[in-house]
Amino acid sequence: MIDRAFSTWLDWPLWARVVSVAALTVALDAVRMAWPERDFVSGFFQSYLAIVLYYAGFLSATAAGIWVGVRAAERSGRNWLGWCAGLVCAVVVYAFFEGVIDEMPSVKWRVEAVRDSNCHTDWDGRTNPVVCD
């Protein structure tokens, strides 16, 4: 059964396999975040949405900024104009995602928890373990 499921998954297009692996990774991280909560199901969905919005905002802003910047530079013939247009577009798209996140209080604090990690790498000359305060 597992062999058949894996073989079927390998027959999917590349983009579908990448998206499914990303969705599984996000789901496992949402399970980790929601595990200690009293209401696991709502915690899972809120955590899943927080992770998706966090990364979607960053990736969408980056992709939109690059796309708009390249198009503006091609049409105007001025690279500096492309850079300016791309940066403005990226800021606007990211601000949109921030506005969406701000309107969902149960998700907002989870996104802030994702951003505010107390962990850092403690370099001791031999290894570099991650230490969380």
Residue, then its C-alpha position, 0 to 999 in steps of 0.5 A: m500500500i505504501d509502495r503504491a501510494f509513493s509510486t502514485w506520488l512520483d507520477w505527479p508533476l514536479w510542482a504538485r510534489v513540491v507543494s505536497v511536501a511543503a504542505l506536509t512540512v507546514a502541517l508537521d510544524a503546526v502539529r508541533m506548535a499546537w500540541p501543548e494546547r488545550d484545544f488541539v484542533s483549533g490550535f492546529f488550524q490557527s498555527y497552519l494558517a499563521i505559518v502559511l501567511y508568514y511564508a506566503g507574505f514573504l515569498s509573494a512580496t519577493a516574487a511580485g517585486i522581482w516580476v514588476g521590477v524586471r518588467a519596469a526595467e525592460r519597458s523603461g530601459r532604466n534599471w534604477l526605475g525597475w529597482c524602485a518599482g520592484l521595491v515599492c511593489a514588494v513593500v505594498v504586497y508585504a503590507f497587504f499580508e501584514g494587514v490580513i494577519d493583523e485582522m486575525p487576532s488568534v493568528k497574529w500572536r502565532v505569527e509573532a511567535v514564529r518571528d520572535s525566536n529566542c534561539h541563537t547559535d552558540w559558537d564554541g569553536r568546535t560545534n555550533p549548537v542551537v541554544c534557546d533562552 
